[in-house]
Amino acid sequence: MLTELLDRWRPHDAGALDARVDGYLPLARYGALGDGRSVVLSGSDGSIDWWCVPNMDSPPLFDRLLDADRGGRFSLIPDCDFTVERRYRQDSNVLETVFTTAGGRARLTESLNSGTAGRLPWAELARRVEGLDGTVRFRLTMRPGRRGDTVNPYHSTIGKHTVFHVERVLGLFVHDPRITCRWSDEGITGEVAVAAGDRRTVAIVAGRDEPLVAPPIEEIDARIDVSDAEWRDWAAGVTYQGADRAAFLRSALALKLLLYSPSGAIAAAATTSVPEGIGGKKNYDYRYAWVRDAGYTIKAFLTAGAQAEAKAAFTWLLGQLRETGTRVCYTLGGGVVPQVSEWAMPGYRGSQPVVTGNLATDQAQHGVYGDIFETASCFVASGNILDSASAEFLSHLADQCADRWRLPDAGMWELQEQRHYTMSKISCWQALARAVELADQGQLPTTCRERWQRERDRIKAWIEAECWSEDRQAFVMYPGGDAIDASLALAVRFGFDGAERLRLTLDAIDRELGAGPFHYRYTGMAAEEGCFLACSFWMVEARALLGQRTEARTALDRLTTALSHGHGILAEMVDPDSGAFLGNLPQGLSHLAHLMALSVLNEDAVCD
């Protein structure tokens, strides 16, 4: 059934779907673990290839994702041919993998642990191996990464502990005493053998510039199940009900991984430099918080009934806009995103450059206005109240939008050439429309309400006159051009007037940008990158909102089937021919677009 596709066991031949290409695992073969501070990518072949310690935007401890030969990894791999079954535990981000060899079966359970009081004050990655049938032997390797030869890991003895050092990261490798390990400055190697009924646990405890706790392996092992219970308790609080609840919860749990609990920020994704096209140069760092993604995710959390997460993220977002100005993105801890720098690493399947930082930090994007006002509107619609300081700030932001909407910008897609992008103008219309509504509800001062209303109507008239193409029978990407832009599907969600023109625009997006169940971002992108998953879910949502519910459900079913080879997390893009995932992951925008499509198709299932 559709509701089970993203949360079921997935048996497959490790020699086929799991085969590494030049040492790199297909992106769909990764699962994600998280603790509210960082995210781990665990491959279906038993290799953990990405983990930044202690935070999502810290330098990576394991970076094999970007350097197959010399990158850091933590692997537990059977020493002979094997097949794999894999799933998340129900309503949880604890991941289980069953390996079957000629000699037996064993289950690997993985967790980035939390405690009964929430996130631990240290990073704790736990991996439990249990024998199910016969005997299975695993090769163990723990090798910290060198970050493109900018650091040299080493180990030392402190008291009774052997610890490893990676620049300012200090770590412990904790393991069952029945496992024999060999240390070198390259890391650790060893073997783990389990027969039916056996249980062995290995773990890493790490921190940066802080004293390190040294818990016994028994406590770490027990926290795997504590973490599982914490995830299930959180999922039980999701108010969404209905036939698609399992799929909805899986995307909600993926989004929860990207919520940076120390500040409330929401990361766009957990990785950097995973290419949008293999061998291409569209390799960006998404370990930051975009206003757009944060706004959409807050709405998704509100839809799910996750009020605490929504409030924390909204408060953080307003604080950053006040303190740093209307930037496109911010660091997870707060502040300006650094300019781009590069690491001397091969990159995923040879895709360079490998970068940290992001050029979007200095761009002007009018979409910021629509995003923040839509977020405020959704927050209020859920029965919440704006404080006077936030109301005053939003009023000034509405005035700013009213002054600046006629200027060109970089657009939603962060393009180098500034233009009068149609979606940017719609975002300005959206901002002022929501500002008027909030003023009418008593949530914003009414002093400038009439001005906001007049400018809202001027923007609407400008879009209708300048951005509609009779030849294309669609709203085009910008006036005077003929390119089609899939992000215009969002105009339906935003409540932009003109159902017939919007339907025709959706038809044009399907004709020109559609590739099977997927869609490219805008005209010409098929030559540069994969299809953008969020666009396809936006199309489902838009069709449903315009009353085309049968078409929307059919499109969603096709999408779900086409993505079912993954392990419950979505990347940014997909190759429409091979189905291979592309771009950074887990990608928040993909998951939240999935949530919003489900919520519109199952409106009766959303609890107020």
C-alpha positions in Angstrom: 0.0 0.0 0.0 1.0 3.6 -0.6 1.2 4.4 3.1 3.7 1.6 3.7 6.1 2.4 0.9 8.4 4.7 2.9 8.5 2.6 6.1 8.7 -1.0 5.1 11.4 -3.6 4.9 13.4 -3.4 1.7 15.1 -6.6 0.7 17.6 -6.3 -2.2 20.8 -7.8 -3.6 23.8 -6.0 -2.1 25.7 -6.8 -5.2 23.3 -4.9 -7.4 21.6 -1.9 -5.8 24.2 -1.4 -3.1 27.3 -1.7 -5.4 29.7 1.3 -4.9 30.7 3.1 -8.1 34.4 4.1 -7.8 34.0 3.6 -4.1 30.9 5.8 -3.7 27.6 4.4 -2.5 24.4 5.4 -4.3 22.8 8.2 -2.3 19.5 6.3 -2.0 21.3 3.6 -0.1 21.8 5.9 2.9 19.7 6.2 6.1 20.0 9.1 8.5 20.4 9.2 12.2 20.2 12.3 14.4 20.2 13.7 17.9 18.9 17.3 17.5 22.4 18.6 16.9 24.0 16.6 14.1 23.2 14.0 11.5 24.9 10.7 10.5 24.6 9.1 7.1 24.7 5.3 7.4 25.1 3.2 4.2 23.3 0.0 3.6 26.6 -1.8 3.3 27.4 -1.1 6.9 29.6 2.0 6.4 29.0 5.3 8.1 30.3 7.8 5.6 29.3 11.2 7.0 29.1 12.7 10.5 30.0 16.3 11.5 30.9 16.6 15.2 29.5 18.1 17.3 27.1 20.1 15.0 25.7 19.7 11.5 27.8 22.6 10.3 31.0 21.5 12.0 33.9 20.0 10.0 33.2 16.3 9.4 34.7 13.5 11.5 33.7 11.0 8.8 33.8 12.2 5.2 34.0 9.2 2.9 30.9 10.6 1.2 33.3 13.1 -0.5 36.5 11.0 -0.6 36.0 7.3 -1.3 39.6 6.3 -0.9 41.0 8.4 1.9 37.9 9.7 3.6 36.9 8.9 7.2 34.5 6.2 7.9 33.1 3.9 10.6 32.3 0.5 9.0 30.9 -2.8 10.1 30.7 -4.9 7.0 30.3 -8.7 6.7 33.5 -10.4 5.6 31.7 -12.3 2.7 28.9 -11.7 0.2 25.6 -10.6 1.7 22.1 -9.3 1.1 20.4 -6.6 3.0 17.0 -5.8 4.5 16.6 -2.4 6.0 14.0 -0.2 7.7 13.6 2.4 10.4 12.0 1.1 13.6 8.3 2.1 13.5 7.8 5.8 14.2 11.5 6.2 15.0 14.8 7.4 13.6 16.6 4.3 15.0 17.7 2.3 12.0 17.9 -1.5 11.6 19.7 -3.4 8.9 19.6 -7.2 8.6 22.6 -8.8 6.8 22.2 -12.3 5.4 25.3 -14.3 4.4 25.8 -17.9 3.4 26.7 -18.6 7.1 23.8 -16.8 8.9 21.9 -13.6 9.6 22.7 -10.6 11.9 20.9 -7.4 12.7 22.7 -4.0 13.0 20.8 -1.4 15.0 22.1 2.2 14.9 21.3 5.3 16.8 22.7 8.8 17.4 21.7 8.6 21.0 19.6 10.8 23.2 18.7 10.4 26.9 15.5 10.5 28.9 15.8 14.3 29.3 16.4 14.9 25.6 19.7 15.5 23.7 22.8 14.4 25.5 25.5 17.0 26.3 27.9 15.0 24.2 27.8 13.2 20.8 27.1 9.4 21.2 26.9 7.2 18.1 25.9 3.6 19.0 25.9 0.5 16.8 24.5 -2.8 18.2 25.1 -6.1 16.3 22.9 -9.1 17.2 23.1 -12.7 15.8 19.8 -14.0 14.4 20.8 -17.3 12.7 24.1 -19.2 12.2 27.2 -17.0 12.5 28.1 -13.8 10.8 31.6 -12.2 10.9 32.1 -8.4 10.4 35.2 -6.4 9.6 35.3 -3.3 11.7 37.1 -0.1 10.7 37.0 3.3 12.4 39.1 5.9 10.5 38.7 9.6 11.2 38.8 11.9 8.1 41.5 14.4 7.2 39.3 17.1 5.7 41.3 17.3 2.6 44.6 16.9 4.4 44.0 20.0 6.6 44.2 17.9 9.8 46.1 14.7 10.9 44.2 12.5 13.3 46.2 10.7 16.0 45.5 8.7 19.2 46.9 8.9 22.7 46.4 7.4 26.2 44.7 9.5 28.9 44.4 7.7 32.2 43.0 4.2 31.4 41.5 5.4 28.1 42.8 5.4 24.5 41.4 8.5 22.8 41.6 9.9 19.3 42.1 13.5 18.3 41.1 15.3 15.2 42.2 18.9 15.5 40.0 20.1 18.4 37.6 17.0 18.4 38.3 14.5 21.2 36.8 11.1 21.0 36.5 7.7 22.6 35.9 4.4 20.8 33.9 2.3 23.3 33.2 -1.3 22.7 32.1 -4.7 24.1 35.2 -6.2 25.9 34.8 -9.4 23.8 35.8 -7.4 20.7 39.5 -7.1 20.1 40.6 -3.9 18.4 43.9 -2.7 17.0 44.9 1.0 17.2 47.0 3.1 14.9 47.1 6.8 14.0 45.0 5.8 11.0 42.2 4.7 13.4 40.9 1.3 14.6 40.5 -2.1 13.0 39.0 -5.3 14.4 36.6 -8.1 13.9 33.1 -8.8 15.3 31.6 -12.3 15.2 28.0 -13.0 16.3 26.2 -16.3 16.5 22.4 -16.7 17.1 21.6 -14.9 20.4 24.9 -13.0 20.6 24.9 -9.2 21.1 27.9 -6.8 20.7 27.9 -3.1 20.8 30.4 -0.5 19.6 30.2 3.2 19.9 31.9 6.6 19.6 31.6 9.3 22.2 33.0 12.7 21.1 33.1 16.4 21.7 34.9 19.5 20.6 36.7 21.8 23.1 34.9 20.2 26.1 35.5 17.6 28.8 34.6 14.1 27.6 32.3 11.7 29.5 33.4 8.1 29.3 30.2 6.0 29.8 30.3 2.2 30.0 29.2 0.3 26.9 26.2 -1.1 28.8 24.8 2.4 29.3 25.4 3.3 25.7 23.7 0.1 24.5 20.6 0.8 26.7 20.3 4.3 25.3 19.6 2.9 21.9 16.3 1.7 23.2 15.8 4.9 25.2 16.3 6.9 22.0 13.9 4.8 20.2 11.2 5.4 22.8 11.9 9.1 22.7 11.4 9.1 19.0 8.1 7.1 19.3 6.8 9.5 22.0 7.5 12.4 19.7 5.8 10.7 16.7 2.8 9.9 18.9 2.2 13.6 19.4 1.9 14.3 15.6 -1.8 15.1 15.2 -2.1 14.1 11.5 -4.3 11.1 11.0 -5.5 9.2 7.9 -4.5 6.7 5.3 -1.1 8.3 4.6 0.0 8.7 8.3 3.0 6.3 8.0 4.4 8.2 5.0 3.6 11.6 6.7 5.4 10.5 9.9 8.5 9.3 8.0 8.9 12.8 6.4 8.1 14.5 9.7 10.8 12.4 11.4 13.3 13.3 8.7 12.5 17.0 9.2 12.9 16.6 12.9 16.5 15.4 12.2 17.2 18.8 10.7 16.0 20.9 13.6 19.1 22.2 15.4 17.8 22.1 19.0 20.4 24.4 20.6 19.0 27.4 18.7 15.8 26.3 17.0 17.2 26.8 13.5 16.3 24.4 10.7 19.1 23.2 8.4 18.3 23.0 4.7 20.2 19.6 4.6 22.8 17.8 6.6 25.6 17.7 3.9 27.7 19.8 1.7 28.9 19.4 -1.9 26.8 16.4 -2.9 26.3 17.2 -6.6 23.1 18.1 -8.4 24.6 16.5 -11.5 27.4 13.9 -11.3 30.6 15.5 -12.4 29.0 19.0 -12.4 30.0 22.1 -10.4 26.6 22.6 -8.7 28.0 21.5 -5.3 26.7 23.6 -2.5 26.8 23.7 1.3 23.3 23.3 2.7 24.2 23.0 6.4 22.7 26.4 7.1 19.2 27.8 7.7 17.4 29.4 4.8 14.5 31.7 5.6 12.5 30.0 2.8 13.1 26.5 4.1 12.6 27.5 7.7 9.3 29.2 6.8 8.0 26.2 4.9 9.2 23.8 7.6 7.5 25.8 10.3 4.2 25.5 8.4 4.8 21.7 8.0 5.4 21.4 11.8 2.3 23.3 12.5 0.4 21.0 10.1 1.8 18.0 12.1 0.8 19.6 15.4 4.4 20.0 16.5 3.8 23.4 18.1 7.0 23.4 20.2 9.2 22.9 17.2 7.3 25.5 15.2 7.5 28.1 17.9 11.2 27.5 18.5 12.0 27.8 14.8 9.7 30.9 14.4 11.3 32.7 17.4 14.8 31.9 16.0 13.8 33.2 12.6 12.4 36.5 13.8 15.5 37.0 16.0 17.9 36.5 13.1 15.9 38.8 10.8 16.0 41.5 13.6 19.7 41.1 14.4 21.2 40.4 11.1 18.8 41.9 8.6 16.7 40.2 5.8 19.3 37.8 4.6 18.6 34.7 2.6 20.3 32.3 5.1 22.0 32.2 8.5 24.3 29.9 10.4 22.6 27.3 12.7 24.0 29.0 15.7 22.9 32.4 14.4 24.8 35.0 12.3 26.0 35.5 8.8 26.9 32.5 6.7 30.6 32.5 5.7 31.8 33.0 2.2 32.7 29.9 0.2 36.0 28.2 0.7 37.1 24.8 -0.7 38.6 21.6 0.5 41.1 19.7 -1.6 39.0 16.5 -1.8 37.8 14.5 -4.9 34.1 15.1 -4.2 31.2 12.6 -4.5 32.0 10.6 -7.7 34.6 13.1 -8.8 32.3 16.2 -8.5 34.2 19.3 -7.5 34.5 21.7 -5.9 34.0 20.5 -2.3 32.9 23.6 -0.4 32.0 25.1 2.9 30.0 28.3 3.2 27.5 29.6 0.7 27.3 32.4 -1.9 23.6 33.0 -1.2 24.5 34.8 2.0 24.8 38.2 0.2 22.0 37.8 -2.3 18.8 39.9 -2.4 15.7 37.7 -2.6 12.2 39.1 -2.4 10.9 35.7 -1.5 12.1 36.4 2.1 9.2 38.7 2.6 6.6 36.2 1.5 8.2 33.4 3.5 8.2 35.3 6.8 4.7 36.6 6.5 3.3 33.3 5.4 5.0 31.7 8.5 3.5 34.4 10.8 0.1 33.8 9.2 0.3 30.1 9.7 1.5 30.5 13.3 -1.5 32.8 14.1 -3.9 30.5 12.2 -2.9 27.7 14.6 -4.3 29.7 17.5 -1.1 31.5 18.5 -0.4 35.1 19.2 2.3 37.6 18.1 4.0 39.6 20.8 4.2 43.4 20.4 7.9 43.4 19.5 7.4 40.8 16.7 4.4 42.7 15.5 6.3 46.0 15.3 9.2 44.3 13.4 6.8 42.6 10.9 5.1 45.9 10.3 8.5 47.5 9.4 9.2 44.5 7.2 5.9 45.0 5.3 6.9 48.6 4.8 10.2 47.5 3.4 8.5 45.0 1.0 6.1 47.8 -0.2 9.2 50.0 -1.0 11.3 47.4 -2.7 9.1 45.1 -4.7 9.8 46.9 -8.0 13.5 46.1 -7.7 15.0 43.0 -9.5 16.5 40.2 -7.3 18.2 36.9 -7.6 14.9 34.9 -7.4 14.0 31.8 -5.5 16.6 29.8 -7.4 19.5 32.1 -6.3 20.5 32.9 -9.8 23.5 35.1 -10.7 21.5 37.4 -13.0 19.1 39.7 -11.2 15.7 40.0 -12.9 12.1 40.7 -12.2 11.3 37.1 -11.5 7.6 36.4 -11.5 7.8 34.2 -8.3 9.6 37.0 -6.5 6.8 39.4 -7.3 4.2 36.8 -6.2 6.1 36.5 -2.9 5.9 40.2 -2.4 2.1 40.1 -3.1 1.9 37.2 -0.7 3.7 39.2 2.0 1.5 42.2 1.8 -1.7 40.1 1.5 -0.8 38.3 4.7 0.2 41.6 6.4 -3.2 43.1 5.7 -4.9 39.9 7.0 -2.8 40.0 10.2 -3.7 43.7 10.7 -7.4 42.9 10.3 -7.0 40.2 12.9 -5.5 42.6 15.4 -2.1 40.9 15.2 -0.3 43.8 13.5 -0.6 47.6 13.9 -3.1 49.0 11.4 -1.2 52.3 10.8 0.0 51.3 7.4 -2.7 48.8 6.5 -4.2 50.9 3.7 -0.7 51.3 2.1 0.0 47.6 2.2 -3.4 46.9 0.6 -2.8 49.4 -2.3 0.7 48.0 -3.0 -0.6 44.4 -2.8 -3.1 45.3 -5.6 -0.5 47.1 -7.6 1.7 44.0 -7.5 -1.2 41.8 -8.6 -2.0 44.1 -11.6 1.7 44.2 -12.5 2.1 40.4 -12.5 -1.1 40.0 -14.6 0.1 42.5 -17.2 3.8 41.7 -17.4 4.3 38.1 -16.5 1.5 36.3 -18.4 2.3 35.0 -21.9 -0.5 34.4 -24.4 1.9 32.5 -26.6 2.9 30.1 -23.8 -0.5 30.2 -22.1 1.3 30.4 -18.8 2.9 32.7 -16.3 6.6 32.8 -17.4 9.7 32.9 -15.3 10.2 36.7 -15.9 8.7 39.3 -18.2 9.9 39.3 -21.8 11.1 35.7 -21.6 9.5 32.4 -22.4 11.1 30.1 -19.7 8.8 28.1 -17.5 9.4 28.0 -13.8 8.1 25.1 -11.7 8.2 27.1 -8.5 5.1 29.0 -9.8 3.1 26.0 -8.6 3.5 27.5 -5.1 1.3 30.5 -6.2 -1.7 28.3 -5.7 -0.7 27.6 -2.0 -0.1 31.3 -1.5 -3.7 32.1 -2.6 -2.7 34.1 -5.7 -5.9 35.0 -7.6 -6.8 33.5 -11.0 -7.5 29.8 -10.9 -7.7 29.4 -14.7 -4.4 31.0 -15.5 -2.8 28.9 -12.7 -4.2 25.7 -14.1 -2.8 26.6 -17.5 0.6 27.3 -15.9 0.6 23.9 -14.2 -0.2 22.3 -17.5 2.8 24.2 -19.1 5.0 23.0 -16.2 4.0 19.4 -16.8 4.5 19.7 -20.6 7.9 21.4 -20.5 9.5 20.5 -17.2 8.0 17.1 -16.6 10.1 13.9 -16.8 8.0 10.9 -15.8 6.7 11.6 -12.3 9.4 14.2 -11.7 10.0 17.9 -12.7 13.0 20.1 -13.5 13.2 23.5 -11.8 12.9 25.6 -14.9 13.5 25.6 -18.6 17.0 24.4 -19.6 17.9 22.6 -16.4 17.7 19.1 -18.0 21.2 19.6 -19.4 22.7 20.6 -16.0 21.0 18.7 -13.1 18.4 16.3 -12.0 14.7 16.8 -11.3 13.9 18.8 -8.2 11.8 16.7 -5.9 10.0 19.5 -4.1 8.7 20.8 -7.4 6.9 17.6 -8.1 5.3 17.6 -4.6 4.3 21.3 -5.1 2.6 20.2 -8.3 0.6 17.6 -6.4 -0.4 20.1 -3.8 -1.4 22.7 -6.4 -3.5 20.3 -8.4 -5.3 19.3 -5.2 -6.0 22.9 -4.1 -7.4 23.7 -7.6 -9.8 20.8 -7.2 -8.0 18.3 -9.4 -7.8 15.7 -6.6 -7.8 12.6 -8.8 -4.9 13.9 -10.9 -3.1 15.0 -7.7 -3.5 11.5 -6.1 -2.3 9.8 -9.3 0.7 12.0 -9.4 1.5 11.3 -5.8 1.2 7.6 -6.2 3.6 7.7 -9.2 6.1 9.7 -7.2 5.9 7.5 -4.1 6.5 4.4 -6.2 9.4 6.0 -8.1 11.1 6.9 -4.8 10.4 3.7 -2.9 13.9 2.3 -3.5 15.3 4.7 -0.8 15.4 4.1 2.9 13.1 6.8 4.1 15.1 9.9 3.5 14.9 12.1 0.4 17.7 14.0 -1.4 17.3 17.3 -3.2 17.0 15.8 -6.7 16.7 12.6 -8.7 17.9 11.5 -12.1 14.6 10.8 -13.9 16.2 8.1 -16.1 18.0 6.0 -13.5 16.1 7.0 -10.4 19.5 7.8 -8.7 19.3 10.5 -5.9 21.3 13.7 -6.4 22.1 16.7 -4.2 22.4 17.1 -0.5 20.5 14.9 1.9 18.3 14.6 3.9 16.8 17.6 2.0 14.4 19.5 4.2 12.6 21.1 1.2 11.8 17.7 -0.3 10.4 16.3 2.9 8.3 19.3 3.8 6.9 19.5 0.2 5.9 15.9 0.6 4.2 16.7 4.0 2.2 19.6 2.5 1.1 17.5 -0.5 -0.2 14.8 1.9 -1.9 17.3 4.1 -3.8 18.8 1.2 -4.8 15.4 -0.1 -6.0 14.4 3.3 -7.4 17.6 4.7 -9.8 15.8 7.0 -6.8 14.1 8.6 -5.2 17.3 9.8 -6.2 18.1 13.4 -6.6 21.7 14.5 
